Amino acid sequence: MLIHKEGRHVLIKWLITFILLNIILFVFCQVKILNHTIFALTAILYATMVNFYKKPKRIYTGQLLGWVNAPADGKIVTIEKVFEKDFLQQECIQISIFMSLFNAHSNWVPVTGKIIHLSHDMGRFHAAYLPKSSKDNERTNIIFETPDGYRILTRQIAGAVAKRIVTYVKEGESYNIADPLGFIKLGSRVDVFLPTDSEILVTMKQEVRANKTFLARLPQKNPKIK
């Protein structure tokens, strides 16, 4: 299993901490049941952290145009028509993916296109599965413009525990579907805003996997770019 670069130093630090803690307890504490309990708890916690920072080895081999890739592993918690007033200023279909502590938290580019906007907004840390987290929480906003002229807004959103959003892509650069997008540390969420006439391919509460699950197919007819 591969470990994501964002987690290597963290995992080494906590491994050393847990090893020292257990050595101290076993040497100085005579209560065996306490020693065994602490050992079990630290082992479970560390295994959860390793799972969180794992890097799924998935190579995307599908088509580059016309499809919307799931940008993260997790559960679909929102599929609804909304008016996106901050950037796109039009009606869109919003699809939101909630990543629990048990999901790998790597993020991937959802569509092939050029990044025409990238910004970071400070905010609160509501639970990421709540609808208000999309507007209130700390987030990174990324707008891709596809070769057909569609503009797709993708948001990396921090959750109640997540305190750091990492974004690898840069404004003005072009990327292909399934290129590395970034990483969100601990429980979090990714929103994607699509044209209203897109063909939605997922359902509520569906578990999706990045680079394996398509969220939608974009309209075939070229839009009029204003």
C-alpha positions in Angstrom: 0.0 0.0 0.0 1.3 3.4 -1.0 1.3 6.3 1.5 0.5 9.8 0.3 3.3 12.3 0.6 1.1 14.5 2.8 1.1 11.8 5.4 4.6 10.5 5.6 6.0 12.9 8.2 2.8 12.7 10.2 2.8 8.9 10.3 6.4 8.7 11.3 5.9 11.3 14.1 2.9 9.5 15.5 4.5 6.0 15.2 7.4 7.2 17.3 5.0 8.8 19.8 2.9 5.6 20.2 5.9 3.4 20.4 7.5 5.5 23.2 4.2 5.7 25.0 3.7 2.0 25.1 7.3 1.3 26.1 7.0 3.7 29.0 3.7 2.1 30.1 5.0 -1.5 29.9 8.2 -0.5 31.8 6.7 1.6 34.6 3.1 0.6 34.8 2.2 -2.7 36.5 -1.4 -2.7 35.6 -1.4 -5.1 32.6 -5.0 -4.6 31.6 -4.3 -0.8 31.2 -1.1 -1.5 29.2 -2.9 -3.9 26.9 -5.9 -1.5 26.5 -3.6 1.5 25.6 -1.7 -0.7 23.2 -4.9 -1.8 21.4 -6.2 1.8 21.2 -3.0 3.2 19.8 -2.8 0.4 17.3 -6.4 1.0 16.1 -5.8 4.7 15.9 -2.6 4.3 14.0 -4.2 1.9 11.5 -7.0 4.4 11.0 -4.4 7.1 10.3 -2.6 4.9 7.8 -5.8 4.2 6.0 -6.6 7.9 5.9 -3.2 8.8 4.3 -3.1 5.9 1.9 -2.7 6.7 -1.8 -4.9 4.5 -4.0 -3.1 3.2 -7.0 -5.6 3.9 -9.7 -4.6 4.8 -13.2 -7.4 6.4 -15.3 -7.5 5.0 -18.8 -10.9 6.3 -20.0 -11.9 9.2 -22.3 -10.6 12.6 -21.5 -13.5 14.7 -22.8 -17.2 14.9 -22.0 -17.1 13.0 -18.6 -16.9 14.2 -15.0 -14.7 12.1 -12.8 -15.4 11.6 -9.1 -12.7 13.9 -7.6 -12.7 12.0 -4.3 -13.6 8.7 -2.6 -16.7 9.0 -0.4 -20.5 9.1 -0.2 -22.8 11.3 -2.3 -24.6 13.6 0.1 -26.0 16.2 -2.3 -27.5 16.2 -5.8 -29.6 19.3 -6.4 -30.2 22.2 -8.6 -28.8 25.4 -7.1 -28.0 29.0 -8.2 -24.3 29.4 -7.9 -24.0 33.1 -7.2 -20.3 33.5 -6.1 -18.5 32.5 -9.3 -20.6 31.0 -12.1 -23.7 33.1 -11.5 -26.1 30.7 -13.0 -28.1 27.6 -12.2 -26.1 24.4 -11.8 -26.4 20.9 -10.6 -24.4 20.5 -7.4 -23.0 17.1 -6.5 -21.3 16.8 -3.1 -19.0 14.0 -1.9 -18.5 13.5 1.8 -15.2 11.9 2.8 -15.2 10.2 6.2 -12.1 9.3 8.3 -12.1 5.9 6.7 -11.8 7.2 3.1 -8.5 8.1 1.4 -8.4 11.9 1.2 -6.5 12.3 -2.1 -8.4 14.6 -4.6 -8.3 14.3 -8.4 -9.2 16.6 -11.3 -12.8 16.0 -12.3 -12.7 17.2 -15.9 -10.2 18.0 -18.7 -9.7 21.7 -19.0 -7.9 24.9 -18.1 -8.1 26.5 -14.7 -9.5 30.0 -15.1 -10.0 30.8 -11.4 -8.5 29.5 -8.2 -9.1 31.1 -4.8 -9.1 30.2 -1.1 -11.8 31.4 1.4 -11.3 31.3 5.1 -14.3 30.0 7.0 -15.7 27.9 9.8 -15.4 24.2 10.4 -18.9 22.8 10.4 -19.3 19.0 9.9 -18.6 18.4 6.2 -21.8 16.4 5.6 -24.0 19.4 6.5 -25.3 21.5 3.5 -24.1 24.8 5.1 -20.5 23.6 5.1 -20.5 24.3 1.3 -20.9 28.0 1.9 -19.6 28.6 5.4 -16.6 26.4 5.8 -13.0 27.1 4.8 -12.7 26.1 1.1 -10.7 26.3 -2.1 -12.6 27.3 -5.3 -11.4 26.0 -8.6 -13.1 26.7 -12.0 -12.2 24.5 -15.0 -13.1 25.5 -18.5 -13.4 22.5 -20.8 -12.4 22.5 -24.5 -16.1 22.7 -25.3 -16.4 25.9 -23.2 -18.2 24.5 -20.1 -17.2 25.9 -16.8 -17.1 23.5 -13.9 -16.6 24.7 -10.3 -14.9 22.4 -7.9 -14.7 23.1 -4.2 -12.4 21.5 -1.7 -14.1 22.0 1.7 -12.6 21.6 5.2 -14.8 19.7 7.7 -15.2 19.8 11.5 -11.8 18.2 12.1 -9.9 19.0 8.9 -7.6 22.0 9.3 -5.7 22.0 6.1 -6.6 22.0 2.4 -3.7 21.3 0.0 -4.2 22.2 -3.7 -1.6 21.2 -6.3 -3.1 22.7 -9.4 -2.4 26.3 -10.6 -4.5 29.0 -12.2 -3.8 29.3 -15.9 -2.6 25.7 -16.3 -4.4 23.0 -18.2 -5.0 19.5 -16.8 -6.5 16.2 -17.8 -9.3 14.3 -16.0 -7.8 12.3 -13.1 -4.7 14.4 -12.6 -3.7 15.0 -9.0 -5.8 17.9 -7.6 -4.8 18.0 -3.9 -5.4 16.6 -0.5 -7.7 17.5 2.5 -6.5 16.4 5.9 -9.1 14.6 8.0 -12.9 14.6 7.5 -13.9 16.8 4.6 -16.0 17.3 1.4 -15.7 18.1 -2.3 -18.5 19.9 -4.3 -18.8 19.9 -8.1 -21.1 22.3 -9.9 -22.2 21.2 -13.4 -24.4 22.5 -16.2 -28.0 21.8 -15.6 -28.4 19.7 -18.7 -25.6 17.3 -17.7 -26.5 13.6 -17.5 -26.2 12.7 -13.8 -24.8 9.2 -13.4 -24.8 8.8 -9.5 -27.5 8.7 -6.8 -27.9 9.9 -3.3 -25.9 8.0 -0.7 -23.9 6.1 -3.4 -20.3 5.3 -2.5 -18.0 6.6 -5.2 -14.4 6.0 -6.0 -12.2 8.6 -7.8 -10.9 7.6 -11.2 -13.4 4.7 -11.2 -16.8 6.4 -10.8 -18.2 9.0 -13.2 -20.4 11.6 -11.6 -21.9 12.8 -14.9 -21.6 13.2 -18.6 -21.5 16.8 -19.9 -23.9 18.0 -22.6 -22.8 17.1 -26.1 -23.8 20.3 -27.8 -21.3 23.2 -27.5 -22.5 25.9 -25.2 -22.6 29.6 -26.1 -19.8 31.3 -24.2 -20.7 34.8 -23.1 
